[in-house]
Amino acid sequence: MRRTTLVLVLVALLLVTLALGVAVGTSSVDPTVLFGADDWTLRLRLRRVLGGALCGAGLAAAGTSFQALLRNPLADPYVVGVSGGAALGGVLALVLGIGSRWALPGFAFGGAVLSVLLLFALAQARGRTDPLTLLLIGVIFNAFAAAVVTFFKAVVSPMKAQEILFWLMGDISAESTSTVVALGVYVIAGLLVLQLLAGAHKPPVARR
């Protein structure tokens, strides 16, 4: 009962936050017109607000998953090196000229998956994964990935280097509704997979 109440309260807060995000800005908008199909807020502000919410949901789920898997509150994709692998995969796609809204996230996801496989393979000792070793290897791999990304930015053209920089910085100014839809597909698919795998097996992590 308490868990259901907490979920309902969080959902209500999310909806209020989304409404405020659309209504409040450099020019205030009357919340009563937010559902007008022709209103410019639905085409500009709402896409940005939904994009930010989806990005936040994905990052929160990723961080929580790593903390649960490694049983360490300090673990997150940035510390264990997964974000470095994703950045490297995305930058490689941009260097190769593959920058579509579907292919670019695919390359980034592939880089993240490969980095996870590599990190767990290097951190295994006697068939078990030591959390501390995994975190240390992740920090080293992140530094390596950052160095490779810097190398790419140094050898490509100035325009391409600017494109890489803007992509790495990130933004929520979705160009079209299809961009938000694509982001939603990736995030929701990831959340469903995590939900299906949650509790399915105990991770081979050594206890300390």
VEXPA-976146 format. One line per 5 residues: number of its first residue (from 0); their letters; for each residue z negated, x, y of N, C-alpha, C. Coordinates in steps of 0.001 Angstrom, whole numbers, plus 500000, padded with zeros to 6 digits. Atoms other than C-alpha are relative to their C-alpha. Example, Ala and Ser with C-alpha at 12.3 -4.5 7.8 and 13.67 -1.06 7.14 Angstrom:
2
0 = as = 500000/500890/498810/492200/512300/495500/500000/500900/501200 ~ 500060/499180/498810/492860/513670/498940/499270/499230/501090
This chain:
208
0 = mrrtt = 500000/500831/498802/500000/500000/500000/500000/500870/501254 ~ 500073/499111/498840/499083/502781/502396/501315/500753/500174 ~ 498738/499278/499908/502280/504633/501532/501099/499105/500567 ~ 499006/500943/499479/504397/501533/502177/499813/499780/501494 ~ 500279/500183/498574/502670/500999/505514/500453/501203/500803
5 = lvlvl = 499585/498778/499306/503281/504623/506478/501514/500058/500139 ~ 498538/499977/499956/506981/504346/505601/500514/499010/501041 ~ 499576/501005/499033/507341/501158/507641/499740/500456/501433 ~ 500315/499503/498659/505611/502741/510630/500986/501094/500409 ~ 499063/498920/499685/507853/505813/510447/501401/499457/500279
10 = valll = 498690/500605/499765/510987/503661/510190/500042/499333/501374 ~ 500071/500648/498684/509870/501651/513220/500059/501040/501119 ~ 499967/498934/499000/509238/504862/515172/501407/500598/500121 ~ 498639/499471/499976/512683/506131/514187/500930/499082/500787 ~ 499146/500953/499296/514364/502967/515445/499709/500004/501501
15 = vtlal = 500360/499943/498584/512427/503106/518715/500539/501274/500639 ~ 499498/498723/499483/513371/506764/519139/501515/499961/500190 ~ 498549/500114/499867/517047/506007/518513/500367/499156/501221 ~ 499713/500857/498842/516987/503208/521079/499730/500724/501308 ~ 500312/499250/498785/515296/505420/523657/501023/501106/500241
20 = gvavg = 499010/498945/499857/517753/508215/522960/501303/499501/500584 ~ 498779/500582/499455/520637/505898/523760/499790/499494/501424 ~ 500237/500647/498705/519012/504174/526743/499640/500981/501099 ~ 500506/499073/498988/517471/507193/528517/500943/501190/500122 ~ 499127/498857/499763/519580/509902/530098/500180/500226/501478
25 = tssvd = 499739/499762/498584/521072/511090/533361/500245/498690/500742 ~ 499857/501350/499449/521980/507436/533943/499400/499023/499004 ~ 500692/500919/500884/519671/504821/532476/500901/498835/499626 ~ 499212/501114/500507/521114/502028/530388/499053/498888/499579 ~ 500795/501149/500394/519716/498549/529889/500044/499862/498481
30 = ptvlf = 500004/500097/501464/518588/498374/526215/500642/498727/499484 ~ 499444/501269/500477/519852/494788/526025/501511/500055/499817 ~ 498545/499904/500144/523474/495964/526241/500403/501045/498967 ~ 499691/498949/500963/523207/498586/523514/500900/499502/498883 ~ 499217/500527/501107/524871/496280/521021/501331/499414/500469
35 = gaddw = 498691/500436/499526/527872/495537/523209/501083/500881/499416 ~ 499005/499216/500738/530888/496613/521191/500841/500875/500926 ~ 499142/499259/499082/532783/497790/524286/499220/500937/500913 ~ 500799/499184/499096/529896/499598/525952/500191/501480/499685 ~ 499742/498574/500198/530444/503323/526472/498858/500709/499294
40 = tlrlr = 501136/499354/500663/526961/504121/525157/500195/500073/498496 ~ 499771/499991/501439/528029/503199/521634/501007/501074/499607 ~ 498976/499008/500316/530936/505632/521845/499561/501421/500299 ~ 500434/498660/499625/529085/508567/523369/498560/500279/499583 ~ 501401/499703/500254/525309/508445/523318/499573/499694/498574
45 = lrrvl = 500443/500390/501333/524892/506614/520031/500465/500995/498950 ~ 499515/498990/500947/527056/509149/518177/499126/501240/500044 ~ 500850/498814/499888/524945/511993/519531/498608/499750/499428 ~ 501336/500315/500503/521670/510259/518734/499995/499930/498479 ~ 499924/500079/501456/522744/509431/515188/500253/501373/499379
50 = ggalc = 499768/498652/500510/524056/512969/514708/498736/500833/499999 ~ 501264/499274/499952/520744/514435/515840/499027/499521/498950 ~ 500904/500543/501013/518815/512081/513549/500395/500464/498598 ~ 499538/499558/501313/520965/512995/510548/499736/501490/499785 ~ 500291/498559/500103/520648/516721/511266/498512/500233/499756
55 = gagla = 501431/499858/500196/516886/516376/511561/499564/499599/498605 ~ 500341/500437/501356/516703/514455/508285/500391/501045/498967 ~ 499561/498973/500940/518724/517110/506481/499125/501243/500037 ~ 500849/498816/499876/516665/520001/507845/498596/499741/499452 ~ 501331/500326/500503/513390/518222/507068/499980/499952/498477
60 = aagts = 499935/500087/501459/514466/517482/503499/500147/501384/499374 ~ 499813/498648/500535/515622/521067/502951/498701/500800/500063 ~ 501257/499264/499873/512385/522536/504282/498940/499505/499041 ~ 500993/500562/500915/510203/520156/502274/500303/500379/498559 ~ 499614/499658/501371/512166/520884/499102/499628/501434/499660
65 = fqall = 500343/498598/500274/511733/524633/499401/498488/500207/499945 ~ 501456/499869/500029/508033/524287/500181/499423/499461/498700 ~ 500476/500561/501271/507540/522091/497111/500417/500870/498822 ~ 499499/499186/501105/509667/524296/494868/499246/501312/499876 ~ 500665/498696/500007/508014/527555/495875/498491/499888/500184
70 = rnpla = 501435/500216/499797/504590/526011/496534/499457/500931/501077 ~ 500365/499132/498882/504438/527860/499816/500360/499275/501294 ~ 499713/500723/498757/504106/526153/503235/500870/500781/500975 ~ 499175/499187/499101/505990/529041/504883/501469/500008/499595 ~ 498623/499950/500489/509145/528575/502805/500865/498979/500732
75 = dpyvv = 498982/500892/499435/512195/527097/504518/501347/500704/499871 ~ 498678/499380/500196/515962/527708/504406/500232/501250/500833 ~ 499800/498826/499154/515732/530235/507241/499261/501215/499453 ~ 500800/498888/500517/513034/532325/505582/500557/500510/498679 ~ 499562/499574/501330/514436/532338/502039/501459/500424/499957
80 = gvsgg = 498651/499464/499946/517940/533260/503174/501123/499012/499781 ~ 498953/500989/500259/519785/530011/502441/500823/499735/501261 ~ 499258/500230/498756/520694/529435/506097/500934/501164/500300 ~ 499127/498844/499806/522083/532966/506238/501255/499904/499156 ~ 498832/500183/500858/524343/532239/503274/500916/498906/500508
85 = aalgg = 499195/501087/499453/525472/528958/504834/500767/500459/501237 ~ 499337/499487/498804/526227/530677/508145/501147/500928/499628 ~ 498956/499062/500427/528193/533381/506350/501199/499252/499428 ~ 498906/500782/500554/530235/530805/504428/500789/499274/501080 ~ 499313/500693/498917/531002/528797/507562/500806/500942/500867
90 = vlalv = 499284/499020/499175/531971/531870/509563/501245/500496/499268 ~ 498835/499578/500781/534266/532977/506742/501110/498959/500078 ~ 499005/501061/499877/536000/529589/506898/500675/500039/501368 ~ 499428/499928/498661/536469/529912/510662/500924/501205/500147 ~ 499160/498802/499927/537848/533438/510314/501327/499768/499283
95 = lgigs = 498789/500286/500766/540337/532174/507719/500815/498855/500596 ~ 499277/501094/499366/541350/529308/510020/499799/498658/499345 ~ 500291/501266/500687/539801/526564/507878/498816/499361/500720 ~ 501077/500532/499174/537836/524569/510421/499946/498495/500068 ~ 500038/501460/499971/538273/520907/509499/498577/499499/499778
100 = rwalp = 501349/500559/500093/535252/518595/509544/499528/499850/498562 ~ 500391/500090/501403/535313/518409/505730/499953/501377/499348 ~ 499947/498697/500651/536287/521963/504729/498911/500940/500502 ~ 500989/499086/499434/533944/523804/507104/498603/499781/499414 ~ 501300/500200/500661/530741/522146/505808/500035/500370/498525
105 = gfafg = 499890/499621/501409/532049/522712/502279/499834/501489/499800 ~ 500157/498546/500078/532339/526452/502871/498549/500392/500274 ~ 501396/499698/499695/528875/526510/504440/499091/499639/498826 ~ 500797/500408/501161/527420/524588/501491/500204/500964/498837 ~ 499735/499034/501063/529136/526929/499053/499280/501322/500231
110 = gavls = 500735/498773/499692/527668/529937/500842/498519/499851/499760 ~ 501420/500240/500237/524215/528369/500684/499688/499993/498510 ~ 500227/500055/501451/524533/527649/496949/500073/501393/499382 ~ 499872/498645/500531/525735/531168/496182/498807/500866/500381 ~ 501168/499219/499579/522875/532655/498204/498764/499611/499200
115 = vlllf = 501139/500439/500817/520344/530530/496280/500075/500617/498606 ~ 499842/499423/501335/521751/531658/492937/499712/501500/500002 ~ 500230/498555/499910/521725/535290/494048/498526/500318/500210 ~ 501403/499731/499689/518191/535147/495451/499109/499747/498797 ~ 500821/500294/501178/516703/533494/492367/500273/500994/498881
120 = alaqa = 499688/498998/501028/518534/535949/490096/499291/501317/500292 ~ 500655/498741/499641/517131/538925/492013/498480/499897/499941 ~ 501455/500160/499951/513620/537462/492234/499375/499757/498637 ~ 500556/500291/501320/513257/536702/488529/499395/501247/499370 ~ 500673/498927/500731/510834/538826/486574/499414/499401/498726
125 = rgrtd = 500449/500510/501290/510262/538192/482852/500237/498491/499870 ~ 499656/501400/500133/511968/534838/483074/499318/499073/500977 ~ 500689/500827/499019/509761/533600/485928/500341/500510/501401 ~ 499668/499658/498619/510325/533564/489679/498728/500154/500806 ~ 501183/499738/499177/507722/535159/491886/500274/499542/501431
130 = pltll = 499738/500526/498648/507436/533260/495214/500019/501073/501072 ~ 500055/498965/498981/506455/536311/497255/501250/500867/499970 ~ 498781/499195/500122/509351/538344/495892/501204/499254/500535 ~ 498878/500806/499524/511737/535485/496619/500031/499941/501524 ~ 500048/500049/498547/510558/535224/500226/500435/501322/500615
135 = ligvi = 499629/498693/499468/510900/538971/500794/501499/500263/499852 ~ 498561/499828/500210/514388/539049/499286/500779/499104/500957 ~ 499345/500906/499070/515300/536047/501421/500069/500558/501408 ~ 500012/499392/498665/514280/537821/504615/501039/501119/500084 ~ 499024/498906/500018/516359/540847/503624/501426/499457/499990
140 = fnafa = 498644/500572/500075/519364/538697/502724/500403/499361/501322 ~ 499692/500590/498699/519142/536832/506026/500449/501066/500988 ~ 499617/498901/499116/519280/540144/507884/501394/500513/499646 ~ 498670/499557/500434/522287/541193/505797/501079/499019/500443 ~ 499018/501015/499601/524099/537901/506439/500228/500028/501505
145 = aavvt = 499862/499929/498546/523398/538173/510175/500846/501207/500402 ~ 499212/498809/499693/524864/541689/510174/501481/499772/499704 ~ 498595/500275/500343/528050/540504/508425/500620/499043/501022 ~ 499507/500935/498995/528404/537599/510869/500291/500733/501310 ~ 499784/499210/498785/528016/540026/513782/501253/500852/499878
150 = ffkav = 498790/499204/500230/530718/542231/512247/501252/499152/500192 ~ 498850/500893/499840/533109/539273/512034/500244/499680/501466 ~ 499835/500325/498582/532457/538365/515669/500540/501185/500785 ~ 499546/498808/499289/533207/541952/516668/501471/500314/499739 ~ 498640/499597/500356/536568/542244/514896/501033/498894/500244
155 = vspmk = 499043/501085/499762/538123/538818/515608/500349/499939/501490 ~ 499594/500156/498610/539793/537734/518829/498871/499377/500821 ~ 501058/500588/499168/537620/536710/521812/499892/498480/499848 ~ 500035/501454/500169/538614/533048/521377/499340/499615/498684 ~ 500600/500290/501301/537700/533089/517692/498514/500343/499988
160 = aqeil = 501417/499632/499917/534429/534893/518442/499211/498929/500742 ~ 500661/501077/499270/533573/532169/520962/499858/498760/499119 ~ 500066/501142/500913/534382/529503/518379/498892/500188/498971 ~ 501062/499696/500973/532104/531210/515849/498624/499856/500648 ~ 501287/500072/499312/529314/531500/518409/499583/498555/500240
165 = fwlmg = 500321/501402/499736/529501/527828/519380/499640/499265/498713 ~ 500314/500652/501272/529515/526771/515720/498613/500394/499506 ~ 501314/499537/500436/526471/528909/514931/498882/499393/500846 ~ 501000/500627/499135/524601/527505/517927/499809/498531/499647 ~ 500067/501405/500367/525442/523969/516897/499903/499086/501204
170 = disae = 500137/501016/498965/525651/520806/518966/500117/498636/499338 ~ 499966/501361/500539/525407/517067/518484/500967/499121/500783 ~ 498999/500763/499258/528288/516042/520714/501169/499699/499067 ~ 498982/500360/500976/530307/514383/517944/501282/499581/500698 ~ 498721/500308/499378/533996/514209/518799/500441/498570/499708
175 = ststv = 499585/501344/500383/534498/510918/516967/498989/499415/499024 ~ 500886/500656/500951/532750/508396/514768/500157/500579/498605 ~ 499769/499426/501332/534351/509989/511704/499173/501260/499779 ~ 500854/498813/500135/532385/513176/512419/498595/499606/499587 ~ 501328/500482/500366/529109/511253/512259/500005/499458/498578
180 = valgv = 499893/500538/501358/530297/509481/509100/500018/501134/498978 ~ 499946/498862/500909/531132/512813/507467/498628/500642/499855 ~ 501343/499437/500044/527712/514181/508397/499067/499112/499187 ~ 500837/500926/500751/526051/511056/507041/500251/500068/498507 ~ 499668/499894/501430/527895/511383/503727/499331/501230/499386
185 = yviag = 500615/498776/500515/526700/514971/503275/498480/499867/499905 ~ 501462/500081/499970/523098/514259/504263/499486/498991/498975 ~ 500464/501023/500927/522711/511050/502267/500226/500430/498546 ~ 499748/499506/501357/524326/512617/499191/498950/501033/499603 ~ 501031/499009/500293/521906/515538/499428/498641/499379/499758
190 = llvlq = 501286/500673/500183/518914/513245/499805/499934/499279/498663 ~ 499982/500690/501291/519972/511217/496763/499839/500982/498843 ~ 500134/498988/501052/520340/514359/494653/498567/500510/499928 ~ 501391/499541/499990/516908/515586/495738/499064/498950/499397 ~ 500827/501069/500544/515401/512201/494911/500145/499904/498489
195 = llaga = 499775/500058/501443/516984/512226/491452/499356/501174/499275 ~ 500545/498800/500635/515804/515762/490737/498487/500132/500177 ~ 501438/499893/499726/512295/515249/492126/499201/499588/498759 ~ 500843/500289/501146/509834/515443/489274/500702/500054/498662 ~ 499280/499951/501269/512578/515856/486675/499553/501160/499124
200 = hkppv = 500493/498847/500758/511264/519270/485682/499111/500829/500905 ~ 500869/499120/499226/508684/521760/486744/500740/501292/500302 ~ 499283/498766/499653/510165/524728/488639/499338/501209/499370 ~ 500574/498797/500630/509727/528102/486899/499449/500964/501026 ~ 500601/499160/498979/507521/529514/489618/498659/500494/499492
205 = arr = 501258/499414/500491/504687/531863/488752/498839/499549/500867 ~ 501199/500385/499278/501223/530698/489712/499215/501250/500369 ~ 500825/498873/499540/498936/533010/491685/498560/499549/500152
